[in-house]
Amino acid sequence: MPTRHAVYGGSNASMWLNCPGGVFLRTQVPKRPAGTAAIHGSAQHEIMEQLLLDPDLAPSSFLGSTVLGVKIEPHHITAIELALEEYAKIEADFPDDTLLYSEREVAMTDEAYGTMDAGMAAPKRKRAAILDFKFGQEEVGADADQMMTYAVYARESIPEFAEAEVFELYIIQPALDPAVDKVVVPAAVLDTFKTTIGTAIRVSKQPDAPYVEGDWCRWCNAKLVCPAKTKVIDTLSTANDALNLAELGERLKKIKSLEKWAEEAHERLQHEIENGAKNTGWKLVAKRSIRKWVDEAAAVLAFKKAKIPASMYMVTELVSPAKAEKLLPKKTVNELASPVSSGNTIAPLDDKRPEVINTAAIAAVLKRIA
């Protein structure tokens, strides 16, 4: 696992490439503690590193052990086995003399570096691959800034990668189906991206480096004090004039972009207040009270004395497909469960989800023209 983190690293590439002003700002605020998912993901990455370094090790040998403070359970092992299986398929597609790398630091400069999870280089074939393991639920594409940045850094610091004319970038994410996303990038494209990286670094060092909002904001530790965010909040007002739908849509986008900001602000304020902070304008209060049994055994006895059938007070239900994946093979769960939408909502036009055909709207149009 990497022991240091670069200002211009791979994992944070989307932030510094797109928002130059945020680079300095992030150095001025404390880092958020890692969430549960990140902690578990780090433990799985640690195991993957050991497995790649020692092919004789079996994922099952880690079951029940504690890695980076996480007790390794069956669902951890299942994901690791799937990731290792996909990695083996990719490796098998490379020639026998391929050079393999695991948790290798790659760098362009002393401040621009990162650690790739795995890499493969076949100099004679002018071919190379960079692989990244993702153990979370949120989909990450192989064309992400992170992967392109690792590719540029690898070319700059590892001679065998510099000889490659084609780079294959892989994201291996066991929680998704398919579990592998791949893009192929010619070396010429990486030449252009290297220029983009250099420009972004230079601009970020300017005293008037701009702040740019986008999807990358959600990962930024400085969003609570970001001028681009706070300016929008400070200038929000209720408009009395009539709005057309386009204006309404644009304003909704701005407000929606602040939801994550508000969530993190709430989390930070509560943490600080619980640890003695004053003069925040907020206070700690108890959540809504929900009655709970003081003694469940005594409650069951009361039902029995009242001769009430157990079926009326003992409730059981089938676990969700998501929880079932910790108990059954993922393939079995997929055969028994299918995604069912809970209803419709609205999303910006650039959202990846397909547009729903509004049958009610079509019917209304047909009625008008009939």
C-alpha positions as CSV (number, residue, x, y, z in Angstrom):
1,M,0.0,0.0,0.0
2,P,1.2,3.5,-0.7
3,T,2.7,5.3,2.3
4,R,2.7,8.8,0.9
5,H,0.2,10.8,-1.2
6,A,1.1,13.3,-3.9
7,V,-0.5,16.7,-4.5
8,Y,-0.6,15.7,-8.1
9,G,-1.4,12.0,-7.7
10,G,-3.4,9.6,-9.7
11,S,-6.2,8.9,-7.3
12,N,-7.0,12.7,-7.0
13,A,-6.3,13.5,-10.7
14,S,-9.8,14.4,-11.6
15,M,-9.7,17.2,-8.9
16,W,-6.4,18.9,-9.8
17,L,-6.8,18.5,-13.5
18,N,-10.2,20.1,-13.5
19,C,-10.1,22.6,-10.6
20,P,-6.7,24.3,-10.3
21,G,-7.7,26.5,-7.4
22,G,-8.6,23.5,-5.2
23,V,-4.9,22.3,-5.1
24,F,-3.7,24.9,-2.6
25,L,-7.1,25.0,-0.8
26,R,-6.9,21.3,0.1
27,T,-3.6,21.8,1.8
28,Q,-5.3,24.3,4.2
29,V,-8.0,22.0,5.5
30,P,-7.8,18.8,7.6
31,K,-8.4,15.6,5.8
32,R,-11.6,13.7,6.4
33,P,-11.2,10.4,8.2
34,A,-11.6,7.4,5.9
35,G,-15.1,5.9,5.7
36,T,-15.9,2.3,6.4
37,A,-16.0,1.4,2.7
38,A,-12.6,2.9,2.1
39,I,-11.1,1.1,5.1
40,H,-12.4,-2.2,3.9
41,G,-11.2,-1.5,0.4
42,S,-7.7,-0.7,1.7
43,A,-7.7,-4.1,3.5
44,Q,-8.7,-5.9,0.3
45,H,-6.0,-4.0,-1.7
46,E,-3.4,-5.1,0.9
47,I,-4.4,-8.7,0.4
48,M,-4.4,-8.4,-3.4
49,E,-0.8,-7.0,-3.2
50,Q,0.3,-10.0,-1.2
51,L,-1.4,-12.4,-3.6
52,L,0.2,-10.9,-6.7
53,L,3.6,-10.9,-5.0
54,D,3.3,-14.6,-3.9
55,P,1.3,-16.7,-6.4
56,D,1.4,-19.6,-3.9
57,L,-0.8,-17.7,-1.5
58,A,-4.6,-18.5,-1.6
59,P,-7.2,-15.8,-0.8
60,S,-8.9,-18.2,1.6
61,S,-5.8,-18.2,3.8
62,F,-6.7,-14.6,4.9
63,L,-10.2,-15.6,6.0
64,G,-10.7,-14.7,9.7
65,S,-7.5,-12.7,9.9
66,T,-7.2,-9.0,10.6
67,V,-5.8,-6.8,7.9
68,L,-5.3,-3.1,8.5
69,G,-7.8,-3.3,11.3
70,V,-10.4,-5.1,9.3
71,K,-11.5,-8.7,10.1
72,I,-11.6,-10.5,6.8
73,E,-15.0,-12.2,6.2
74,P,-16.3,-14.4,3.4
75,H,-17.7,-11.5,1.4
76,H,-14.2,-9.9,1.4
77,I,-12.7,-13.2,0.1
78,T,-15.4,-13.6,-2.6
79,A,-14.6,-10.2,-4.0
80,I,-10.9,-10.8,-3.9
81,E,-11.2,-14.2,-5.6
82,L,-13.2,-12.6,-8.4
83,A,-10.6,-9.8,-8.8
84,L,-7.8,-12.3,-8.9
85,E,-9.6,-14.4,-11.5
86,E,-10.0,-11.4,-13.8
87,Y,-6.4,-10.4,-13.3
88,A,-5.3,-13.9,-14.2
89,K,-7.3,-13.7,-17.5
90,I,-5.6,-10.5,-18.5
91,E,-2.1,-11.8,-17.6
92,A,-2.8,-15.0,-19.6
93,D,-3.4,-12.8,-22.7
94,F,0.1,-11.3,-22.4
95,P,3.3,-13.2,-23.6
96,D,5.3,-15.3,-21.2
97,D,8.1,-12.8,-21.0
98,T,5.8,-10.0,-19.7
99,L,7.1,-8.0,-16.8
100,L,4.7,-7.8,-13.9
101,Y,4.4,-5.0,-11.3
102,S,2.4,-4.8,-8.1
103,E,1.8,-1.6,-6.1
104,R,4.6,0.2,-8.1
105,E,5.1,3.9,-7.6
106,V,5.3,5.8,-10.9
107,A,6.2,9.4,-11.3
108,M,6.6,12.3,-13.7
109,T,8.2,14.8,-11.2
110,D,8.9,14.9,-7.4
111,E,5.4,16.2,-6.8
112,A,3.5,14.4,-9.5
113,Y,3.5,10.7,-8.8
114,G,1.2,7.8,-7.8
115,T,1.0,4.1,-7.1
116,M,-0.6,1.8,-9.7
117,D,-2.2,-1.3,-8.2
118,A,-0.7,-3.6,-11.0
119,G,1.0,-3.2,-14.3
120,M,2.2,-5.4,-17.2
121,A,4.8,-4.6,-19.8
122,A,5.7,-6.6,-22.9
123,P,8.5,-4.5,-24.5
124,K,8.9,-6.8,-27.5
125,R,5.3,-6.4,-28.4
126,K,5.3,-2.6,-27.7
127,R,2.4,-3.3,-25.3
128,A,1.6,-2.4,-21.7
129,A,-1.3,-2.5,-19.3
130,I,-2.2,-0.8,-16.1
131,L,-4.8,-2.3,-13.8
132,D,-6.7,-0.8,-10.8
133,F,-8.8,-2.8,-8.3
134,K,-12.0,-1.2,-7.1
135,F,-13.8,-3.0,-4.3
136,G,-16.6,-0.4,-3.8
137,Q,-20.1,-0.3,-5.3
138,E,-19.8,2.9,-7.3
139,E,-18.9,2.3,-10.9
140,V,-15.5,3.7,-12.1
141,G,-14.6,3.7,-15.8
142,A,-11.2,2.7,-17.2
143,D,-11.1,6.0,-19.1
144,A,-11.0,7.9,-15.8
145,D,-8.4,10.6,-15.3
146,Q,-6.7,8.4,-12.7
147,M,-5.9,5.7,-15.2
148,M,-4.6,8.1,-17.9
149,T,-2.4,9.8,-15.3
150,Y,-0.9,6.5,-14.1
151,A,-0.2,5.7,-17.8
152,V,1.7,8.9,-18.3
153,Y,3.6,8.6,-15.1
154,A,4.5,5.0,-15.9
155,R,5.9,6.0,-19.3
156,E,8.0,8.6,-17.6
157,S,9.5,6.4,-14.9
158,I,9.7,2.8,-16.2
159,P,11.7,2.2,-19.4
160,E,9.6,-0.8,-20.4
161,F,6.5,1.3,-20.3
162,A,8.1,4.0,-22.3
163,E,8.6,1.6,-25.2
164,A,4.9,0.7,-25.4
165,E,2.9,2.0,-28.4
166,V,-0.4,0.8,-27.0
167,F,-1.6,1.0,-23.4
168,E,-4.5,-1.1,-22.1
169,L,-6.2,0.4,-19.0
170,Y,-8.3,-1.9,-16.9
171,I,-10.6,-1.3,-13.9
172,I,-11.4,-4.6,-12.1
173,Q,-14.5,-4.1,-9.9
174,P,-16.0,-7.4,-8.5
175,A,-19.2,-5.7,-7.4
176,L,-20.2,-4.9,-11.0
177,D,-21.2,-7.2,-13.9
178,P,-19.1,-7.3,-16.0
179,A,-16.4,-6.9,-13.5
180,V,-13.9,-5.5,-15.9
181,D,-13.9,-2.3,-17.9
182,K,-11.1,-1.7,-20.5
183,V,-10.0,1.0,-22.8
184,V,-7.1,1.0,-25.2
185,V,-5.0,4.2,-25.5
186,P,-2.4,4.9,-28.2
187,A,0.9,6.4,-27.0
188,A,0.2,9.5,-29.0
189,V,-2.9,10.2,-26.9
190,L,-0.8,9.9,-23.8
191,D,1.6,12.5,-25.3
192,T,-1.3,14.9,-25.5
193,F,-2.5,14.1,-22.0
194,K,1.0,14.7,-20.6
195,T,0.8,18.2,-21.9
196,T,-2.6,18.6,-20.2
197,I,-1.1,17.4,-16.9
198,G,1.8,19.9,-17.2
199,T,-0.6,22.8,-18.0
200,A,-2.9,21.9,-15.1
201,I,0.1,21.8,-12.6
202,R,1.4,25.2,-13.8
203,V,-2.1,26.9,-13.6
204,S,-2.7,25.5,-10.1
205,K,0.4,27.3,-8.9
206,Q,-0.8,30.7,-10.0
207,P,-2.1,33.0,-7.2
208,D,-5.4,33.4,-9.1
209,A,-5.9,29.8,-10.0
210,P,-9.6,29.3,-10.8
211,Y,-12.1,27.2,-8.9
212,V,-14.2,25.0,-11.2
213,E,-17.2,23.0,-10.0
214,G,-18.0,19.5,-11.4
215,D,-18.4,15.9,-10.4
216,W,-14.9,15.9,-8.9
217,C,-16.1,18.2,-6.1
218,R,-17.7,15.3,-4.3
219,W,-14.2,13.9,-3.4
220,C,-12.7,17.2,-2.4
221,N,-11.8,17.8,1.3
222,A,-12.0,21.6,0.7
223,K,-15.6,21.8,-0.6
224,L,-16.8,23.3,2.7
225,V,-14.7,26.4,2.2
226,C,-14.5,26.4,-1.6
227,P,-15.3,29.9,-3.0
228,A,-17.2,28.4,-5.9
229,K,-19.5,26.6,-3.5
230,T,-19.9,29.3,-0.8
231,K,-20.6,32.0,-3.4
232,V,-23.5,30.0,-4.8
233,I,-24.9,29.5,-1.3
234,D,-24.5,33.1,-0.3
235,T,-26.2,34.4,-3.4
236,L,-29.1,32.0,-3.5
237,S,-32.4,33.9,-3.4
238,T,-36.0,33.3,-4.0
239,A,-37.0,34.7,-7.4
240,N,-40.4,36.4,-7.6
241,D,-40.4,36.5,-11.4
242,A,-41.9,33.8,-13.5
243,L,-39.4,31.1,-14.5
244,N,-39.3,29.2,-17.7
245,L,-38.5,25.5,-17.5
246,A,-35.0,25.9,-18.8
247,E,-34.1,28.4,-16.1
248,L,-35.8,26.3,-13.5
249,G,-33.7,23.3,-14.7
250,E,-30.5,25.2,-14.5
251,R,-31.2,26.4,-11.0
252,L,-32.1,22.9,-9.9
253,K,-28.7,21.6,-11.2
254,K,-26.9,24.2,-9.0
255,I,-28.9,23.3,-5.9
256,K,-28.5,19.6,-6.5
257,S,-24.7,20.1,-6.7
258,L,-24.8,21.5,-3.2
259,E,-26.5,18.4,-1.6
260,K,-23.2,16.6,-1.1
261,W,-21.7,19.9,0.3
262,A,-24.6,20.1,2.8
263,E,-24.2,16.5,3.8
264,E,-20.5,16.9,4.5
265,A,-21.0,20.2,6.3
266,H,-23.6,18.5,8.6
267,E,-21.1,15.6,9.2
268,R,-18.2,18.0,10.0
269,L,-20.2,20.3,12.3
270,Q,-21.6,17.3,14.3
271,H,-18.1,15.9,14.7
272,E,-16.7,19.2,15.9
273,I,-19.6,19.9,18.3
274,E,-19.4,16.4,19.8
275,N,-15.7,17.2,20.4
276,G,-16.4,20.5,22.2
277,A,-16.6,23.1,19.5
278,K,-18.6,26.2,20.4
279,N,-20.0,29.2,18.5
280,T,-21.1,27.2,15.5
281,G,-24.7,28.4,15.5
282,W,-25.7,24.8,15.9
283,K,-26.3,22.5,18.9
284,L,-26.4,18.7,19.5
285,V,-29.9,17.3,20.0
286,A,-31.3,13.8,20.4
287,K,-32.9,12.3,17.3
288,R,-36.6,11.3,17.3
289,S,-37.2,8.7,20.0
290,I,-38.3,5.3,18.9
291,R,-39.6,2.8,21.5
292,K,-37.6,-0.4,21.9
293,W,-38.2,-3.4,24.1
294,V,-36.3,-3.2,27.4
295,D,-36.4,-7.0,27.7
296,E,-37.4,-8.9,24.6
297,A,-37.7,-12.2,26.4
298,A,-40.2,-10.6,28.8
299,A,-42.1,-9.1,25.9
300,V,-42.4,-12.6,24.2
301,L,-43.6,-14.0,27.5
302,A,-46.3,-11.4,27.7
303,F,-47.6,-12.3,24.2
304,K,-47.6,-15.9,25.1
305,K,-49.6,-15.3,28.3
306,A,-52.1,-13.3,26.2
307,K,-52.3,-16.4,23.9
308,I,-51.4,-14.4,20.8
309,P,-50.1,-16.6,17.9
310,A,-46.4,-16.2,17.3
311,S,-47.0,-15.4,13.7
312,M,-48.6,-12.1,14.8
313,Y,-45.6,-10.8,16.8
314,M,-42.6,-12.6,15.4
315,V,-41.7,-11.1,12.0
316,T,-39.3,-12.7,9.5
317,E,-38.4,-11.6,6.0
318,L,-36.0,-12.6,3.3
319,V,-32.7,-10.7,3.2
320,S,-32.1,-8.4,0.2
321,P,-30.2,-9.6,-2.9
322,A,-27.3,-7.2,-1.8
323,K,-27.0,-9.0,1.6
324,A,-27.5,-12.4,0.0
325,E,-24.3,-11.9,-2.1
326,K,-22.4,-12.4,1.2
327,L,-24.1,-15.8,1.6
328,L,-24.6,-17.1,-1.9
329,P,-22.5,-17.0,-5.1
330,K,-23.1,-13.8,-7.0
331,K,-24.1,-15.8,-10.1
332,T,-26.9,-17.5,-8.1
333,V,-28.2,-14.2,-6.8
334,N,-28.3,-12.7,-10.3
335,E,-30.3,-15.7,-11.5
336,L,-32.9,-15.2,-8.7
337,A,-33.1,-11.4,-8.6
338,S,-33.5,-8.7,-11.1
339,P,-33.4,-4.9,-10.8
340,V,-36.8,-3.2,-10.3
341,S,-37.0,0.6,-10.3
342,S,-38.9,2.1,-7.5
343,G,-40.3,4.8,-9.8
344,N,-39.2,7.7,-12.0
345,T,-37.2,10.8,-11.2
346,I,-35.5,13.5,-13.3
347,A,-31.8,13.8,-14.2
348,P,-29.7,16.1,-16.3
349,L,-29.5,15.3,-20.1
350,D,-25.9,14.1,-19.7
351,D,-26.9,11.4,-17.1
352,K,-25.9,7.9,-18.3
353,R,-29.3,6.3,-17.5
354,P,-31.6,5.8,-20.5
355,E,-34.6,8.2,-20.8
356,V,-37.9,6.7,-19.7
357,I,-40.7,6.8,-22.4
358,N,-43.5,8.8,-20.8
359,T,-46.6,7.0,-22.0
360,A,-48.9,9.4,-20.2
361,A,-47.4,12.3,-22.1
362,I,-47.6,10.4,-25.4
363,A,-51.2,9.6,-24.8
364,A,-52.0,13.3,-24.1
365,V,-50.4,14.3,-27.4
366,L,-52.3,11.7,-29.3
367,K,-55.5,12.8,-27.7
368,R,-54.9,16.4,-28.7
369,I,-54.2,15.5,-32.4
370,A,-57.0,13.0,-32.7
